[in-house]
Amino acid sequence: MEAKVKVPDIRTALPGPKAKALIDRDKSVVSPSYTRGYPLVIERGSGAIVEDVDGNVFLDCSAGIAVNSTGHSHPDVVGAICEQAKKFLHMSGTDFYYEPQVRLAEELAAIVPIQGGARSFFGNSGTEAIEACLKLARYTTKRQNVIAFIGGFHGRTMGSLALTASKVTQRRGFGPLLPGVYHAPYPDTYRCPLGSSPASCGDACIDYIEQQLFAHLVSPDEVAAIVVEPIQGEGGYVVAPEAFLRRLRDLAAKHGILLVADEVQSGMGRSGRMFAIEFSGVEPDMIAIAKGIASGMPLGVAVARKGVMEWPPGTHASTFGGNPVSCAAALATIALLRGGIVKNAAEVGAHLMAGLKGLAEKHPLIGDVRGRGLMIGVELVRDRTTKERASDERDAVVSGAFARGLLILGAGKNAVRFSPPLVLTREQADAAVRIFDEALTDVEKTRR
């Protein structure tokens, strides 16, 4: 794709003829369980630009669901992939040794906010990283119960699904799920689930764990782990108050419970820091990492304090986890993040946030704009006083943005997520705000 191509540039009806043909083929052979928000059929991508099979060019503010952290096909990442692929594609780090996996574990130990040394278990995805954290927590503590939060998304395999509490459709029909999982309210300061004020919402959620869960449902000395997203992803891009995370850390330490930070979506620079939990100064016992770690290659990692990850050979493994090509991509990704992309996420994210907050003064549909770095959520409401969720309107705005050449996604019941590649420029951020403005205007006209 040429660097100076017009962005966006929509040349056909959407989907175009080639895209429609491929979508029709897909329907007969691919699982219908996949969630496709709009009919994008990608042909190629570069940075934050995507071209479909009909030559339509889009500005990408979804990044493959927050995966393409260094942009589409960054040359450094592609180069690392090709160089490793020429050497060998697979040897299974479960049974043998190879330098890319060891070096990646060393890099992760250096960047995670865990002091005193850390070890990594390699899988293929975010849900596998969470599964590893669950198994390790149970093995280490000899306890079986786990606390997670309403609105949280931790994956769809059976263990992580038990923690997931984002949408009922993700759980419906799959029970019984893993026993011993208890859910607490998450401190959404825009609409506190316990009816508290924004300032006291975090404290109220901690009090719920202590005064309700621990008093009536589960003894704290039988809880192995508390799993929390510092910023809820699928749940609506909801940012946990820093004081809440600090109290949660104290609560876990008090009862010998391991604190697991699910940074699958918020980690690897997306928040403007390497990990979102760093804003609170909290040090977790484990971190689940995936999505942006390898710029699009499949990789998930459970990183734990060295004293916690002491399980013996055979207790957990993965044939393809830590694949050498994925490790090479991750090493190149980390070098790029450290080299300025995390800083760009913070700076351009602040610029994008300011632009979106400016739209709130114009559009009554916008109830809240929140986030960190290039992880920004815009919650749409039908009435700012009642905060009635504008779910249908949200879907219409996302579709309207796609028709204009902007790729965004929904999150939660009625929020829009902006999770572009971390290489997004200020000019591209301005274009995203302009198109979002137009989409909001069209949807608001239909409500009058």
Secondary structure as GFF3:
##gff-version 3
##sequence-region A 1 448
A	DSSP	alpha_helix	17	29	.	.	.	ID=ss1
A	DSSP	beta_strand	42	46	.	.	.	ID=ss2
A	DSSP	beta_strand	49	52	.	.	.	ID=ss3
A	DSSP	beta_strand	57	60	.	.	.	ID=ss4
A	DSSP	alpha_helix	63	66	.	.	.	ID=ss5
A	DSSP	alpha_helix	75	87	.	.	.	ID=ss6
A	DSSP	alpha_helix	99	111	.	.	.	ID=ss7
A	DSSP	beta_strand	118	123	.	.	.	ID=ss8
A	DSSP	alpha_helix	126	141	.	.	.	ID=ss9
A	DSSP	beta_strand	145	149	.	.	.	ID=ss10
A	DSSP	alpha_helix	158	163	.	.	.	ID=ss11
A	DSSP	three_ten_helix	168	170	.	.	.	ID=ss12
A	DSSP	beta_strand	181	184	.	.	.	ID=ss13
A	DSSP	alpha_helix	201	208	.	.	.	ID=ss14
A	DSSP	pi_helix	209	217	.	.	.	ID=ss15
A	DSSP	three_ten_helix	220	222	.	.	.	ID=ss16
A	DSSP	beta_strand	223	228	.	.	.	ID=ss17
A	DSSP	beta_strand	231	232	.	.	.	ID=ss18
A	DSSP	beta_strand	238	239	.	.	.	ID=ss19
A	DSSP	alpha_helix	242	254	.	.	.	ID=ss20
A	DSSP	beta_strand	258	262	.	.	.	ID=ss21
A	DSSP	three_ten_helix	276	280	.	.	.	ID=ss22
A	DSSP	beta_strand	286	289	.	.	.	ID=ss23
A	DSSP	three_ten_helix	291	294	.	.	.	ID=ss24
A	DSSP	beta_strand	300	305	.	.	.	ID=ss25
A	DSSP	alpha_helix	324	336	.	.	.	ID=ss26
A	DSSP	pi_helix	337	341	.	.	.	ID=ss27
A	DSSP	alpha_helix	342	360	.	.	.	ID=ss28
A	DSSP	beta_strand	366	372	.	.	.	ID=ss29
A	DSSP	beta_strand	375	383	.	.	.	ID=ss30
A	DSSP	beta_strand	388	389	.	.	.	ID=ss31
A	DSSP	alpha_helix	391	403	.	.	.	ID=ss32
A	DSSP	beta_strand	406	407	.	.	.	ID=ss33
A	DSSP	beta_strand	409	411	.	.	.	ID=ss34
A	DSSP	beta_strand	415	418	.	.	.	ID=ss35
A	DSSP	alpha_helix	426	447	.	.	.	ID=ss36
###
